[in-house]
């Protein structure tokens, strides 16, 4: 409703005054434009705070499996939206960024809240609140999935009925395993050509190592798919009369040709559920059939304990099968109370602390995402694990040992916001006003401090140089890059001190492309970018020692620093470790820390070709100092000299990122694709048939994959596609290192001239 009051004239009659008072009493927004005040009615979203009736879930899957489409149907059927969003039309609620709508992919995870009243089972007729996070499927944005899973209680894994379990499905499944997130599987696209429900179940067992509990059997497939049979209730659910899928027919009449199969799979389902519960198993072995209520309760316990994964089926695009999935979310996925307690560390005593999901406990929660909103400013997405938080209050950041003030608390619905006064246990909200809190920080009560498990993110594997086009862009570039770094922990910015270039790094070319595009659109920064460069790393292959001595006399006080360092290799992925082995005060403690700083700075700039050094242990075991002339800067320089001397004797080598690649190609092009991969130093892991296509699995150095998408399309008449993700780092062959060194030397000579 919009009501206008002319500011030049008073409201003269009592009716106008009465209307104005009613409007002022309700929730509203006021903005002034010319002489008029606009008052917009804004009904607040209802908030269900009974923890038993809350579900915090994420939608996770491979790219193009149908996550956002499924989420849009959930929002429509729960009444959260009144129109079904369509990715092809670019009008989805959850994909709200311009880049997402243009490209038809999810880039950032979006949170929303919906309410669902189950139509069957123990919770029939009882309204439940479902907090949903829709996550990206592209591997370049895997950080969004990682941090979402860290704060969720349950998940829905969406699978393509034709493709089965794909690479990114495996990746997100492992991420969910890491955080012990119970989940359901939704076999989507049952109407697609080549859809095979049982083949998808088999791939779930083989590739994910899961124990699937088949809950439904699809009625038909491909163009004949019209519904499902619920195995627990033996009822057929058929969609057809309503195009939007909001109404469907429930019948006790199962199609004649499916009855034997339904009984067979129902028997297997009961057996699987009974195996997880001693009471049910005893009843089952006594040839007594458990009741539907007993089966559902036992299945819920099994799902929460990660013993079983319920499998559902449908077609989100064709509006079929989504409502039973919503019922399953309520029936089988955990509420915040099912995660009985959570553990953390008291930062002051380093002792383990246990906190319960209770509104009366001290406040504790995790900041899992930073977002820069053009209207509100910096938003900190926050999962409340215990207690409650109030707007205007102060909260303690135990990770950084600082106190921050919460200006406002917002409930998020994708990019729409609604202000609330307080957030309770189990809620996911956005806080406004936190300046120094970053992703993974714990926020709590300073009188009951706790540090929760942090979130880990993958290392960047690709980088490119970026420079502003104009002087005005130069001033804005630093600000834009800082904001984007705050949002995405896998996006890193460094300055190459030798060339003066700004280098941006990430986990994939698409991520960097999107970041540059966002700088242009959101921050109005125009920039030139160089070609993508592979993020090599340097390391040592054997143990060696080196000495560094820095002495300068300049008439007054001089400089004196002297140390001995020992370097030794560590296993891949174990990073860097500094060991202080000084005995007898050969170097005072304050100068040992200067040695460590000097070592770190030298390692960041590399020795062989200027790439960061990793996977090595550096031990400072001896040295000397001068009572007057020794200083921190002298020991930093000495440490740099000692490290270079030791590394040059320790057989320096380069490490390169290796990618796991999965190429899907028509069988007739398989030979060409494998031959091309082999020429790129690929290691072929195997092939498998999936319908009429062949899947080639391989690991390939990232340096060999520049422009691979174009090459693959031309090789297969545009019919093959590929997916890749970072796998590990491996040593670069000697002949390639020699070529890189000679090229670097030549380039250096040319630039010097």
Secondary structure, DSSP 8 states (H G I E B T S, - for coil): -EEEEETTS---SHHHHHHHHHHHHS-EEEEEETTEEEEEE---------GGGEEEEEEEESTTSSHHHHHHHHHHHTTS-SS---TTTT--SS--SHHHHHHTS--S-EEEEEEEE-SSSTTTT-EEEEEEEE---SGGGHHHHHHHHHH-SEEEEEEETTTBS-HHHHHHHHHHHHTT-EEEEEEE-TTSTT--HHHHHHHHHHHH---EEE-EEEES-GGG--EEEETTTTEEEE--S-TTSS--EEES---GGGHHHHHHHHHHHHHHHHHT-HHHHHHHHTT----HHHHHHHHHHHHHTTS-EEEEE-BTTTTBSHHHHHHHHHHHS--GGGS-EEEEE-TTT--EEEEES-TTS--EEEEEEEEEETTTEEEEEEEEEESEEETT-EEEETTTTEEEE--EEEEEETTEEEEESEEETT-EEEEE--SS--TT-EEE-TTS--B----------EEEEEEESSHHHHHHHHHHHHHHHHH-TT-EEEE-TTT--EEEEES-HHHHHHHHHHHHHHS---EEE---EE--EEEESS-EEEEEEEEE--SSS-EEEEEEEEEEE--TT--EEEEE---TTSS-HHHHHHHHHHHHHHHHH-SSSS--B-SEEEEEEEEE--TTTB-HHHHHHHHHHHHHHHHHHS-EEEEEEEEEEEEEEEGGGHHHHHHHHHTTT-EEEEEEEETTEEEEEEEEEGGG-TTHHHHHHHHTTT--EEEEEEEEEEE--HHHHHHHHHHHHHHHHHHH-
